[in-house]
């Protein structure tokens, strides 16, 4: 999570954004590679193996964030016990997953950026108009195409990669990017997202993770220590314990 990574992400955003804004047909052309006009279907649509891959990706993400949730819940229940993992790591993983794939991708953009999915546009067998990535206007009412939701979750694995030991971190970053790209390719091949939806899913997730990593780990005015985080959660846990104890006494 250094300035070089930020520069690369911004460069990708500018190049891809400009290219697909000037030539929006590229999005249709890429999706058309996976579309069969004879059957009016996409290559990876409706096959059981695609659903299994999607389920496996969801399981992997769940397993990666589970230690953070267990550490936080355990600390709230048993405030005096040490957390299973570092307090900063737990907050960082939970916050980035909630704010990235949760709030930004699925809560804000996909429900308010009314871009139809490839399977819905007239050029690929659908009945709705195509809109380029930069245009939030369109007939889609909810769960729209921009940005790609499941690839956002896959690109979120950049967050645990950022916490890997330094000697393993480049490999972890590469694995996270490959995972996000693979999920993006699967969704493109299924007619669910355009190429630009996937690119910006990766860019937005990186920018959010880079910012949260800076706030928690790097930048002096806001960076935290594991001890400070544990103390804060311990106070919350003690307050909850006292609240439940008073409630139990009143019920008696």
GUMAR-872571 format. One record per residue: residue number from 1; residue in three letters; x, y, z of N, C-alpha, C in turn. Coordinates in steps of 0.05 Angstrom, whole numbers, padded with zeros to 5 digits. Atoms other than C-alpha are relative to their C-alpha. Layout:
BEGIN
[NUM ALA [X Y Z] [X Y Z] [X Y Z]]
...
end
This chain:
BEGIN
[1 UNK [00016 -00024 00000] [00000 00000 00000] [00017 00025 00000]]
[2 UNK [-00018 -00023 00002] [00051 00052 -00023] [-00009 00018 -00023]]
[3 UNK [00007 -00019 00020] [00050 00111 -00070] [00002 -00011 -00028]]
[4 UNK [-00003 00012 00027] [00073 00069 -00129] [-00026 -00015 -00007]]
[5 UNK [00026 00013 00005] [00010 00026 -00122] [-00022 00019 -00006]]
[6 UNK [00020 -00020 00005] [-00033 00088 -00118] [00003 00012 -00028]]
[7 UNK [-00005 -00012 00027] [00000 00117 -00181] [-00009 -00020 -00022]]
[8 UNK [00008 00020 00020] [-00012 00052 -00219] [-00031 -00002 -00002]]
[9 UNK [00029 00001 00000] [-00085 00049 -00198] [-00013 00024 -00013]]
[10 UNK [00010 -00024 00012] [-00097 00121 -00218] [00005 00000 -00030]]
[11 UNK [-00007 00002 00029] [-00062 00109 -00285] [-00019 -00019 -00014]]
[12 UNK [00019 00019 00011] [-00106 00049 -00298] [-00028 00013 -00003]]
[13 UNK [00026 -00013 00000] [-00168 00090 -00281] [-00001 00020 -00023]]
[14 UNK [00000 -00021 00021] [-00148 00147 -00328] [00001 -00013 -00028]]
[15 UNK [-00003 00012 00026] [-00127 00102 -00386] [-00025 -00015 -00008]]
[16 UNK [00024 00016 00005] [-00185 00053 -00381] [-00025 00018 -00002]]
[17 UNK [00024 -00018 00001] [-00236 00108 -00365] [-00001 00016 -00025]]
[18 UNK [-00001 -00016 00025] [-00213 00151 -00423] [-00005 -00016 -00025]]
[19 UNK [00003 00017 00023] [-00209 00094 -00472] [-00029 -00009 -00004]]
[20 UNK [00027 00009 00002] [-00278 00067 -00456] [-00021 00022 -00001]]
[21 UNK [00018 -00023 00003] [-00308 00136 -00454] [00000 00010 -00029]]
[22 UNK [-00002 -00009 00028] [-00282 00155 -00523] [-00010 -00022 -00019]]
[23 UNK [00009 00023 00017] [-00296 00085 -00552] [-00017 -00019 00017]]
[24 UNK [00017 00017 -00016] [-00354 00057 -00512] [-00007 -00027 -00013]]
[25 UNK [00005 00024 00014] [-00364 00005 -00566] [00018 -00023 00008]]
[26 UNK [-00018 00021 -00009] [-00304 -00032 -00538] [-00013 -00018 00021]]
[27 UNK [00013 00016 -00020] [-00346 -00054 -00479] [-00019 -00021 -00013]]
[28 UNK [00018 00018 00014] [-00398 -00085 -00526] [00016 -00021 -00015]]
[29 UNK [-00016 00018 00016] [-00344 -00116 -00570] [00012 -00022 00018]]
[30 UNK [-00012 00020 -00018] [-00311 -00151 -00510] [-00021 -00020 00009]]
[31 UNK [00021 00018 -00009] [-00377 -00178 -00484] [-00010 -00017 -00023]]
[32 UNK [00009 00015 00023] [-00396 -00200 -00554] [00017 -00025 -00006]]
[33 UNK [-00017 00023 00003] [-00337 -00248 -00554] [-00011 -00025 00014]]
[34 UNK [00011 00022 -00016] [-00376 -00290 -00504] [-00030 -00005 -00006]]
[35 UNK [00029 00002 00006] [-00445 -00283 -00536] [-00004 -00016 -00026]]
[36 UNK [00007 00017 00023] [-00475 -00334 -00584] [-00027 00010 -00011]]
[37 UNK [00025 -00010 00012] [-00527 -00301 -00630] [-00020 -00022 -00006]]
[38 UNK [00018 00022 00007] [-00554 -00369 -00650] [-00018 -00008 00023]]
[39 UNK [00015 00009 -00023] [-00575 -00388 -00580] [-00009 00024 00017]]
[40 UNK [00006 -00024 -00015] [-00580 -00316 -00555] [00007 -00003 00030]]
[41 UNK [-00009 00004 -00028] [-00540 -00334 -00493] [00030 00004 00002]]
[42 UNK [-00029 -00004 -00005] [-00472 -00321 -00462] [00013 -00027 00008]]
[43 UNK [-00015 00025 -00003] [-00419 -00374 -00457] [-00001 -00011 00028]]
[44 UNK [-00002 00010 -00028] [-00416 -00378 -00380] [-00026 00005 00015]]
[45 UNK [00025 -00005 -00014] [-00490 -00367 -00366] [-00015 -00026 00004]]
[46 UNK [00018 00022 -00006] [-00532 -00419 -00331] [00014 -00027 00005]]
[47 UNK [-00014 00026 -00004] [-00478 -00473 -00324] [00004 -00005 00030]]
[48 UNK [-00003 00005 -00029] [-00475 -00507 -00255] [00028 00006 00010]]
[49 UNK [-00027 -00004 -00009] [-00399 -00501 -00253] [00005 00030 00005]]
[50 UNK [-00004 -00028 -00006] [-00404 -00425 -00256] [-00011 00007 00027]]
[51 UNK [00012 -00006 -00027] [-00449 -00424 -00195] [00019 -00012 00022]]
[52 UNK [-00019 00011 -00019] [-00400 -00470 -00159] [00025 00017 00004]]
[53 UNK [-00023 -00018 -00002] [-00343 -00423 -00175] [-00007 00025 00016]]
[54 UNK [00008 -00024 -00015] [-00382 -00364 -00149] [-00004 -00006 00029]]
[55 UNK [00003 00008 -00028] [-00400 -00401 -00086] [00028 -00004 00014]]
[56 UNK [-00026 00004 -00010] [-00327 -00421 -00077] [00014 00027 00006]]
[57 UNK [-00012 -00026 -00005] [-00305 -00348 -00084] [-00012 00013 00025]]
[58 UNK [00013 -00011 -00024] [-00356 -00326 -00032] [00010 -00013 00025]]
[59 UNK [-00011 00015 -00023] [-00331 -00380 00015] [00028 00009 00007]]
[60 UNK [-00027 -00009 -00005] [-00259 -00358 00006] [00001 00027 00014]]
[61 UNK [00001 -00027 -00012] [-00276 -00286 00022] [-00009 -00002 00029]]
[62 UNK [00011 00004 -00027] [-00316 -00309 00083] [00022 -00011 00019]]
[63 UNK [-00021 00011 -00016] [-00257 -00350 00108] [00022 00020 00007]]
[64 UNK [-00021 -00020 -00004] [-00209 -00292 00100] [-00008 00021 00021]]
[65 UNK [00009 -00021 -00019] [-00252 -00243 00141] [-00010 -00012 00026]]
[66 UNK [00010 00013 -00024] [-00277 -00294 00192] [00017 00005 00025]]
[67 UNK [-00016 -00005 -00024] [-00217 -00287 00239] [-00004 00028 00012]]
[68 UNK [00005 -00027 -00010] [-00230 -00212 00243] [-00026 00002 00015]]
[69 UNK [00026 -00001 -00014] [-00303 -00221 00261] [00001 -00016 00026]]
[70 UNK [-00002 00016 -00025] [-00287 -00276 00312] [00016 00015 00021]]
[71 UNK [-00017 -00015 -00019] [-00233 -00232 00343] [-00016 00023 00013]]
[72 UNK [00015 -00022 -00010] [-00280 -00173 00349] [-00023 -00009 00019]]
[73 UNK [00022 00010 -00017] [-00340 -00212 00376] [00011 -00012 00026]]
[74 UNK [-00012 00012 -00024] [-00295 -00251 00424] [00009 00021 00020]]
[75 UNK [-00008 -00022 -00018] [-00267 -00186 00451] [-00023 00014 00013]]
[76 UNK [00024 -00012 -00012] [-00336 -00157 00461] [-00013 -00017 00021]]
[77 UNK [00012 00018 -00019] [-00360 -00219 00497] [00018 -00004 00025]]
[78 UNK [-00020 00004 -00022] [-00296 -00229 00538] [00020 00023 -00001]]
[79 UNK [-00016 -00024 00004] [-00268 -00158 00543] [00029 -00002 00010]]
[80 UNK [-00027 00001 -00012] [-00208 -00176 00586] [00019 -00019 -00014]]
[81 UNK [-00018 00019 00014] [-00181 -00230 00540] [00011 00014 -00025]]
[82 UNK [-00013 -00012 00024] [-00133 -00212 00484] [-00014 -00009 -00025]]
[83 UNK [00013 00007 00025] [-00159 -00212 00413] [00016 -00022 -00014]]
[84 UNK [-00013 00022 00015] [-00145 -00271 00368] [00020 00010 -00021]]
[85 UNK [-00018 -00013 00018] [-00113 -00225 00317] [00003 00029 00009]]
[86 UNK [-00004 -00027 -00007] [-00087 -00154 00322] [-00025 00017 -00003]]
[87 UNK [00024 -00017 00002] [-00140 -00101 00335] [-00002 00016 -00025]]
[88 UNK [00000 -00015 00025] [-00119 -00059 00276] [-00007 -00017 -00024]]
[89 UNK [00006 00018 00022] [-00121 -00118 00229] [-00030 -00007 -00001]]
[90 UNK [00028 00007 -00001] [-00191 -00137 00252] [-00017 00023 -00010]]
[91 UNK [00016 -00023 00009] [-00219 -00067 00243] [00005 00006 -00029]]
[92 UNK [-00006 -00005 00028] [-00183 -00058 00177] [-00014 -00019 -00019]]
[93 UNK [00013 00020 00018] [-00210 -00123 00146] [-00031 00004 00000]]
[94 UNK [00029 -00002 -00002] [-00281 -00113 00171] [-00009 00026 -00013]]
[95 UNK [00008 -00026 00011] [-00284 -00039 00152] [00002 00001 -00030]]
[96 UNK [-00003 -00001 00029] [-00257 -00048 00082] [-00020 -00018 -00014]]
[97 UNK [00020 00017 00012] [-00304 -00106 00067] [-00027 00013 00001]]
[98 UNK [00026 -00013 -00003] [-00364 -00068 00094] [-00002 00025 -00018]]
[99 UNK [00001 -00025 00016] [-00347 -00002 00059] [00004 -00004 -00029]]
[100 UNK [-00006 00004 00028] [-00321 -00030 -00006] [-00021 -00015 -00015]]
[101 UNK [00022 00016 00013] [-00363 -00088 -00033] [-00027 00006 00011]]
[102 UNK [00026 -00004 -00013] [-00418 -00073 00017] [-00013 00027 -00007]]
[103 UNK [00013 -00026 00003] [-00432 00002 00017] [00005 00012 -00028]]
[104 UNK [-00006 -00014 00025] [-00395 00030 -00044] [-00011 -00015 -00025]]
[105 UNK [00008 00015 00024] [-00408 -00026 -00095] [-00030 -00006 00000]]
[106 UNK [00028 00010 00001] [-00475 -00056 -00075] [-00020 00020 00012]]
[107 UNK [00019 -00019 -00012] [-00505 -00001 -00032] [-00003 00026 -00014]]
[108 UNK [00002 -00027 00013] [-00489 00061 -00073] [00000 -00003 -00031]]
[109 UNK [-00003 -00001 00029] [-00465 00049 -00144] [-00020 -00019 -00014]]
[110 UNK [00016 00019 00015] [-00503 -00014 -00165] [-00030 00007 00001]]
[111 UNK [00029 -00007 -00002] [-00570 00015 -00142] [-00005 00028 -00010]]
[112 UNK [00004 -00028 00009] [-00559 00086 -00168] [00014 00007 -00026]]
[113 UNK [-00014 -00005 00026] [-00515 00080 -00230] [-00015 -00018 -00020]]
[114 UNK [00020 00017 00014] [-00570 00056 -00277] [00009 -00011 -00027]]
[115 UNK [-00011 00012 00024] [-00528 00019 -00328] [-00011 -00028 -00003]]
[116 UNK [00010 00027 00004] [-00560 -00043 -00358] [00024 -00019 -00004]]
[117 UNK [-00020 00021 00004] [-00521 -00108 -00359] [00002 -00008 -00029]]
[118 UNK [-00003 00009 00028] [-00494 -00137 -00424] [-00023 -00017 -00010]]
[119 UNK [00021 00018 00009] [-00548 -00190 -00426] [-00026 00014 -00005]]
[120 UNK [00025 -00015 00003] [-00601 -00136 -00426] [00000 00020 -00023]]
[121 UNK [-00001 -00021 00021] [-00578 -00090 -00483] [-00007 -00012 -00027]]
[122 UNK [00010 00009 00026] [-00605 -00094 -00553] [00022 -00012 -00018]]
[123 UNK [-00022 00010 00017] [-00537 -00106 -00585] [00007 -00029 00007]]
[124 UNK [-00007 00027 -00008] [-00531 -00172 -00546] [-00025 -00016 00008]]
[125 UNK [00024 00017 -00003] [-00601 -00200 -00550] [-00021 00010 00020]]
[126 UNK [00019 -00011 -00020] [-00635 -00156 -00497] [-00019 00020 -00012]]
[127 UNK [00020 -00020 00009] [-00687 -00101 -00501] [00006 00028 00009]]
[128 UNK [-00006 -00026 -00012] [-00653 -00042 -00466] [00024 00013 -00014]]
[129 UNK [-00023 -00014 00013] [-00605 00012 -00491] [00026 -00004 00016]]
[130 UNK [-00026 00001 -00012] [-00531 00010 -00477] [00008 00028 00009]]
[131 UNK [-00011 -00026 -00009] [-00499 00066 -00436] [00030 -00004 00007]]
[132 UNK [-00028 00003 -00008] [-00424 00078 -00428] [00004 00002 00030]]
[133 UNK [-00004 00002 -00029] [-00392 00071 -00360] [-00004 00026 00015]]
[134 UNK [00000 -00026 -00014] [-00390 00145 -00344] [-00028 00012 00002]]
[135 UNK [00027 -00011 00000] [-00465 00156 -00355] [-00018 -00014 00021]]
[136 UNK [00017 00013 -00020] [-00508 00142 -00292] [-00029 -00003 -00008]]
[137 UNK [00028 00001 00009] [-00572 00150 -00331] [-00005 -00026 -00015]]
[138 UNK [00007 00024 00014] [-00608 00089 -00356] [-00025 -00012 00011]]
[139 UNK [00025 00012 -00009] [-00669 00044 -00348] [00002 -00019 00023]]
[140 UNK [-00003 00019 -00022] [-00640 -00001 -00295] [-00009 00012 00026]]
[141 UNK [00011 -00010 -00025] [-00677 00006 -00229] [00017 -00007 00024]]
[142 UNK [-00016 00009 -00023] [-00633 -00034 -00181] [00018 -00023 -00009]]
[143 UNK [-00019 00021 00005] [-00575 -00083 -00178] [00010 00002 -00029]]
[144 UNK [-00008 -00006 00027] [-00546 -00052 -00241] [00028 -00010 -00006]]
[145 UNK [-00025 00011 00009] [-00482 -00066 -00279] [00025 00013 00012]]
[146 UNK [-00024 -00015 -00008] [-00434 -00012 -00254] [-00002 00006 00030]]
[147 UNK [-00024 00016 00008] [-00392 -00031 -00216] [-00006 -00030 00005]]
[148 UNK [00004 00028 -00003] [-00384 -00106 -00215] [00002 -00008 00029]]
[149 UNK [00001 00006 -00029] [-00405 -00132 -00146] [00017 -00023 00009]]
[150 UNK [-00016 00023 -00009] [-00375 -00201 -00141] [00030 00004 -00005]]
[151 UNK [-00029 -00006 00002] [-00308 -00179 -00171] [00009 00020 00021]]
[152 UNK [-00008 -00019 -00021] [-00309 -00122 -00120] [00008 -00016 00025]]
[153 UNK [-00006 00017 -00022] [-00311 -00175 -00066] [00026 -00015 -00004]]
[154 UNK [-00025 00014 00006] [-00255 -00213 -00100] [00024 00018 00002]]
[155 UNK [-00022 -00019 -00002] [-00212 -00151 -00107] [00004 00009 00029]]
[156 UNK [-00003 -00007 -00029] [-00225 -00138 -00032] [00023 -00016 00012]]
[157 UNK [-00022 00016 -00012] [-00174 -00193 -00019] [00027 00014 -00001]]
[158 UNK [-00024 -00017 -00002] [-00122 -00139 -00031] [00004 00009 00029]]
[159 UNK [-00002 -00008 -00028] [-00138 -00120 00042] [00016 -00020 00016]]
[160 UNK [-00017 00019 -00015] [-00113 -00185 00074] [00028 -00002 -00012]]
[161 UNK [-00027 00001 00012] [-00056 -00185 00023] [00018 00022 00011]]
[162 UNK [-00016 -00023 -00011] [-00034 -00117 00051] [00011 -00006 00027]]
[163 UNK [-00008 00007 -00027] [-00027 -00150 00119] [00019 -00024 00000]]
[164 UNK [-00018 00023 00002] [00016 -00208 00094] [00028 00008 00008]]
[165 UNK [-00028 -00007 -00006] [00089 -00212 00118] [00014 00012 -00025]]
[166 UNK [-00012 -00015 00022] [00133 -00167 00075] [00011 -00018 -00022]]
[167 UNK [-00012 00017 00020] [00168 -00225 00040] [-00021 -00014 -00017]]
[168 UNK [00022 00013 00014] [00101 -00255 00019] [-00020 00020 -00013]]
[169 UNK [00020 -00020 00008] [00065 -00190 00004] [-00003 00003 -00030]]
[170 UNK [00003 -00002 00029] [00081 -00184 -00071] [-00016 -00024 -00012]]
[171 UNK [00014 00023 00010] [00056 -00255 -00082] [-00030 00001 00008]]
[172 UNK [00027 -00002 -00009] [-00006 -00241 -00040] [-00015 00021 -00017]]
[173 UNK [00012 -00020 00017] [-00021 -00178 -00081] [-00006 -00012 -00028]]
[174 UNK [00004 00012 00027] [-00012 -00217 -00146] [-00024 -00020 00001]]
[175 UNK [00022 00018 -00002] [-00059 -00271 -00121] [-00027 00014 00002]]
[176 UNK [00025 -00015 -00003] [-00112 -00220 -00101] [-00009 00012 -00027]]
[177 UNK [00007 -00012 00026] [-00109 -00185 -00168] [-00009 -00022 -00020]]
[178 UNK [00007 00022 00018] [-00112 -00252 -00205] [-00028 -00010 00008]]
[179 UNK [00026 00008 -00010] [-00172 -00272 -00162] [-00022 00019 -00010]]
[180 UNK [00019 -00020 00009] [-00208 -00207 -00178] [-00004 -00001 -00030]]
[181 UNK [00002 00001 00029] [-00192 -00212 -00252] [-00015 -00025 -00009]]
[182 UNK [00013 00025 00007] [-00215 -00285 -00255] [-00031 00002 00005]]
[183 UNK [00029 -00003 -00005] [-00282 -00268 -00222] [-00012 00020 -00020]]
[184 UNK [00010 -00019 00020] [-00289 -00209 -00269] [-00004 -00013 -00027]]
[185 UNK [00003 00014 00025] [-00276 -00253 -00330] [-00024 -00019 00000]]
[186 UNK [00023 00018 -00002] [-00328 -00303 -00305] [-00026 00015 -00003]]
[187 UNK [00025 -00015 00002] [-00380 -00249 -00298] [-00004 00013 -00027]]
[188 UNK [00002 -00010 00028] [-00364 -00219 -00366] [-00009 -00022 -00018]]
[189 UNK [00008 00022 00017] [-00369 -00287 -00398] [-00028 -00009 00004]]
[190 UNK [00028 00007 -00006] [-00437 -00296 -00365] [-00019 00022 -00008]]
[191 UNK [00018 -00021 00009] [-00464 -00231 -00393] [-00010 00018 00023]]
[192 UNK [00009 -00015 -00023] [-00470 -00200 -00324] [00013 00027 00003]]
[193 UNK [-00014 -00026 -00003] [-00419 -00144 -00329] [00017 00006 -00025]]
[194 UNK [-00018 -00009 00021] [-00379 -00104 -00379] [00028 00001 00011]]
[195 UNK [-00029 -00001 -00008] [-00303 -00101 -00379] [00005 00024 00017]]
[196 UNK [-00005 -00025 -00016] [-00304 -00029 -00353] [-00012 -00003 00028]]
[197 UNK [00012 00004 -00027] [-00349 -00051 -00294] [00021 -00014 00017]]
[198 UNK [-00020 00015 -00015] [-00294 -00099 -00273] [00025 00016 00006]]
[199 UNK [-00024 -00017 -00004] [-00236 -00051 -00283] [-00005 00020 00022]]
[200 UNK [00005 -00020 -00021] [-00269 00002 -00240] [-00006 -00013 00027]]
[201 UNK [00003 00015 -00025] [-00288 -00050 -00188] [00028 -00003 00013]]
[202 UNK [-00027 00003 -00011] [-00213 -00064 -00180] [00012 00026 00009]]
[203 UNK [-00011 -00026 -00006] [-00194 00009 -00181] [-00012 00012 00026]]
[204 UNK [00013 -00011 -00024] [-00246 00031 -00130] [00007 -00015 00025]]
[205 UNK [-00007 00015 -00024] [-00231 -00026 -00083] [00029 00006 00009]]
[206 UNK [-00027 -00007 -00008] [-00157 -00011 -00085] [00002 00027 00013]]
[207 UNK [-00001 -00027 -00012] [-00168 00063 -00072] [-00011 00001 00028]]
[208 UNK [00012 00001 -00027] [-00213 00049 -00013] [00019 -00014 00020]]
[209 UNK [-00018 00015 -00017] [-00165 -00003 00016] [00025 00016 00006]]
[210 UNK [-00024 -00017 -00004] [-00105 00043 00005] [-00006 00022 00020]]
[211 UNK [00007 -00021 -00018] [-00141 00099 00041] [-00004 -00010 00029]]
[212 UNK [00005 00010 -00027] [-00164 00057 00100] [00026 -00010 00012]]
[213 UNK [-00026 00008 -00011] [-00094 00027 00107] [00016 00024 00009]]
[214 UNK [-00014 -00024 -00009] [-00066 00097 00110] [-00011 00011 00026]]
[215 UNK [00013 -00010 -00024] [-00116 00119 00162] [00007 -00016 00025]]
[216 UNK [-00004 00018 -00023] [-00104 00059 00207] [00030 -00005 00006]]
[217 UNK [-00028 00009 -00003] [-00030 00043 00195] [00021 00021 -00005]]
[218 UNK [-00022 -00016 00010] [00009 00098 00160] [00001 00029 00008]]
[219 UNK [00001 -00029 -00003] [-00014 00169 00171] [-00001 00008 00029]]
[220 UNK [-00003 -00006 -00029] [00007 00200 00237] [-00025 00011 00013]]
[221 UNK [00023 -00011 -00015] [-00055 00241 00253] [-00021 -00021 00008]]
[222 UNK [00022 00019 -00005] [-00101 00180 00250] [00009 -00028 00006]]
[223 UNK [-00009 00028 -00002] [-00058 00117 00254] [-00003 -00009 00029]]
[224 UNK [00007 00012 -00026] [-00074 00071 00312] [00021 -00021 00008]]
[225 UNK [-00016 00023 -00010] [-00038 00019 00354] [-00020 -00023 00007]]
[226 UNK [00017 00023 -00008] [-00064 -00051 00368] [-00010 00003 00029]]
[227 UNK [00008 -00003 -00028] [-00065 -00034 00442] [-00023 00020 00003]]
[228 UNK [00021 -00020 -00002] [-00108 00028 00431] [-00027 -00011 -00010]]
[229 UNK [00024 00012 00010] [-00158 -00011 00389] [-00012 -00020 00019]]
[230 UNK [00010 00020 -00020] [-00162 -00067 00440] [-00012 00014 00024]]
[231 UNK [00011 -00015 -00023] [-00173 -00017 00496] [-00028 00011 -00006]]
[232 UNK [00026 -00011 00007] [-00230 00016 00458] [-00021 -00022 -00001]]
[233 UNK [00020 00022 00002] [-00264 -00051 00442] [-00005 -00011 00028]]
[234 UNK [00004 00010 -00028] [-00253 -00072 00515] [-00020 00018 00014]]
[235 UNK [00019 -00018 -00013] [-00290 -00010 00538] [-00029 -00005 -00010]]
[236 UNK [00026 00006 00011] [-00347 -00025 00490] [-00011 -00026 00012]]
[237 UNK [00008 00025 -00011] [-00349 -00097 00514] [-00009 00002 00029]]
[238 UNK [00007 -00003 -00028] [-00349 -00077 00587] [-00026 00015 00003]]
[239 UNK [00025 -00015 -00001] [-00405 -00027 00574] [-00024 -00018 -00007]]
[240 UNK [00022 00018 00007] [-00447 -00080 00539] [-00005 -00020 00022]]
[241 UNK [00003 00020 -00022] [-00434 -00130 00595] [-00016 00013 00023]]
[242 UNK [00013 -00013 -00022] [-00456 -00079 00647] [-00030 00005 -00007]]
[243 UNK [00027 -00005 00009] [-00518 -00062 00606] [-00017 -00025 00002]]
[244 UNK [00014 00026 -00001] [-00539 -00135 00599] [-00004 -00009 00029]]
[245 UNK [00002 00008 -00028] [-00525 -00146 00673] [-00022 00015 00014]]
[246 UNK [00022 -00016 -00012] [-00571 -00089 00693] [-00027 -00009 -00010]]
[247 UNK [00025 00009 00011] [-00624 -00114 00646] [-00009 -00026 00012]]
[248 UNK [00007 00026 -00012] [-00620 -00184 00676] [-00010 00004 00028]]
[249 UNK [00010 -00005 -00027] [-00628 -00157 00746] [-00028 00011 00000]]
[250 UNK [00027 -00012 00000] [-00689 -00117 00727] [-00021 -00022 -00007]]
[251 UNK [00019 00022 00007] [-00722 -00179 00696] [-00006 -00018 00023]]
[252 UNK [00005 00016 -00024] [-00713 -00215 00762] [-00018 00015 00020]]
end
